[in-house]
Amino acid sequence: MPVRLRLTRKGAKKRPFYRIVAANSEAPRDGRFLEVLGYYDPLKDPAQVQMDEDKVRKWIQRGAKVSDTVGSLLRKKGVPTVPSQTG
């Protein structure tokens, strides 16, 4: 059961709002998830991204893969998307 950091869509029709979540890679996009890590609001100008960087780093250290979109959001925030080699 590989874990993936990805977006899940919330909000109304034509008014998207996304949560950044850790979820089983086989779960549906808007289905069950393990933990909410933050959110992304593309309708704000500039787009608003808020996340708990400690939780994100914890999941990446545990081996979670990062989706392309979440990876680009993490890079903009300055959070590394690959686990650091400690020890």
The 8 nearest C-alpha neighbors of each residue, nearest first, counted from 0:
[[1, 23, 2, 24, 25, 22, 3, 26],
 [2, 0, 24, 23, 3, 63, 64, 25],
 [3, 1, 23, 63, 24, 22, 64, 0],
 [2, 4, 64, 63, 22, 24, 65, 21],
 [5, 3, 21, 65, 20, 66, 64, 22],
 [6, 4, 66, 20, 19, 69, 3, 21],
 [7, 5, 19, 18, 17, 20, 8, 69],
 [6, 8, 29, 18, 17, 28, 19, 9],
 [9, 7, 17, 16, 29, 6, 18, 15],
 [8, 10, 16, 17, 15, 7, 11, 18],
 [11, 9, 15, 16, 14, 12, 8, 17],
 [10, 12, 14, 13, 15, 9, 16, 8],
 [11, 13, 14, 10, 15, 9, 16, 8],
 [12, 14, 15, 11, 10, 16, 42, 9],
 [15, 13, 11, 12, 10, 16, 42, 9],
 [16, 14, 10, 13, 9, 11, 17, 8],
 [15, 17, 9, 40, 10, 8, 39, 14],
 [18, 16, 8, 39, 7, 9, 38, 6],
 [17, 19, 38, 7, 6, 37, 20, 39],
 [18, 20, 6, 37, 38, 36, 5, 35],
 [21, 19, 35, 36, 5, 4, 34, 18],
 [20, 22, 4, 34, 33, 3, 32, 2],
 [23, 21, 32, 33, 3, 2, 24, 20],
 [22, 24, 2, 25, 26, 1, 3, 0],
 [23, 25, 3, 2, 26, 1, 22, 0],
 [24, 26, 23, 27, 0, 1, 22, 2],
 [25, 27, 23, 24, 30, 31, 28, 22],
 [28, 26, 30, 29, 25, 31, 24, 23],
 [29, 27, 30, 7, 26, 6, 8, 31],
 [30, 28, 7, 27, 8, 31, 9, 26],
 [31, 29, 27, 28, 26, 32, 7, 22],
 [30, 32, 26, 22, 29, 33, 27, 23],
 [33, 31, 22, 34, 21, 30, 20, 23],
 [32, 34, 22, 21, 31, 35, 20, 23],
 [35, 33, 21, 20, 32, 36, 22, 19],
 [34, 36, 20, 37, 19, 21, 18, 33],
 [37, 35, 20, 19, 50, 51, 34, 54],
 [36, 38, 50, 19, 49, 18, 35, 51],
 [37, 39, 18, 19, 49, 17, 48, 50],
 [38, 40, 48, 17, 47, 18, 41, 16],
 [39, 41, 47, 16, 42, 46, 43, 17],
 [42, 40, 46, 43, 39, 47, 16, 15],
 [43, 41, 40, 46, 44, 15, 14, 16],
 [44, 42, 46, 45, 41, 47, 40, 39],
 [45, 43, 46, 42, 47, 41, 40, 48],
 [44, 46, 43, 47, 41, 42, 40, 48],
 [47, 45, 41, 43, 44, 40, 42, 48],
 [46, 48, 40, 39, 43, 45, 41, 49],
 [49, 47, 39, 38, 40, 46, 50, 72],
 [50, 48, 37, 38, 39, 47, 51, 36],
 [51, 49, 37, 36, 52, 38, 48, 19],
 [50, 52, 54, 53, 36, 37, 55, 49],
 [51, 53, 55, 54, 50, 56, 78, 36],
 [54, 52, 56, 55, 51, 57, 58, 50],
 [55, 53, 57, 52, 56, 51, 58, 36],
 [54, 56, 52, 58, 57, 53, 59, 51],
 [55, 57, 59, 53, 54, 58, 60, 52],
 [58, 56, 54, 60, 55, 59, 53, 61],
 [59, 57, 61, 55, 60, 56, 63, 54],
 [58, 60, 63, 56, 62, 61, 57, 82],
 [61, 59, 82, 57, 62, 58, 56, 63],
 [62, 60, 58, 59, 63, 57, 82, 56],
 [63, 61, 59, 60, 64, 58, 82, 2],
 [64, 62, 2, 59, 3, 58, 61, 65],
 [63, 65, 3, 4, 62, 2, 66, 59],
 [64, 66, 4, 3, 70, 69, 67, 63],
 [67, 65, 69, 5, 68, 70, 4, 64],
 [66, 68, 70, 69, 71, 65, 5, 72],
 [69, 67, 71, 70, 66, 72, 5, 6],
 [68, 70, 72, 66, 71, 67, 5, 73],
 [71, 69, 67, 73, 68, 72, 65, 66],
 [70, 72, 74, 68, 69, 73, 67, 75],
 [73, 71, 69, 75, 70, 74, 76, 68],
 [74, 72, 70, 76, 78, 75, 71, 69],
 [73, 75, 77, 71, 76, 72, 78, 70],
 [76, 74, 72, 73, 77, 71, 78, 70],
 [75, 77, 73, 74, 78, 72, 48, 71],
 [78, 76, 74, 75, 73, 79, 72, 80],
 [77, 79, 73, 76, 74, 80, 52, 75],
 [80, 78, 81, 77, 74, 73, 82, 56],
 [81, 79, 70, 78, 82, 65, 73, 59],
 [82, 80, 79, 83, 59, 60, 64, 65],
 [83, 81, 60, 59, 84, 80, 79, 62],
 [82, 84, 85, 81, 60, 79, 59, 80],
 [83, 85, 82, 86, 81, 60, 59, 79],
 [86, 84, 83, 82, 60, 81, 61, 56],
 [85, 84, 83, 82, 60, 61, 81, 57]]
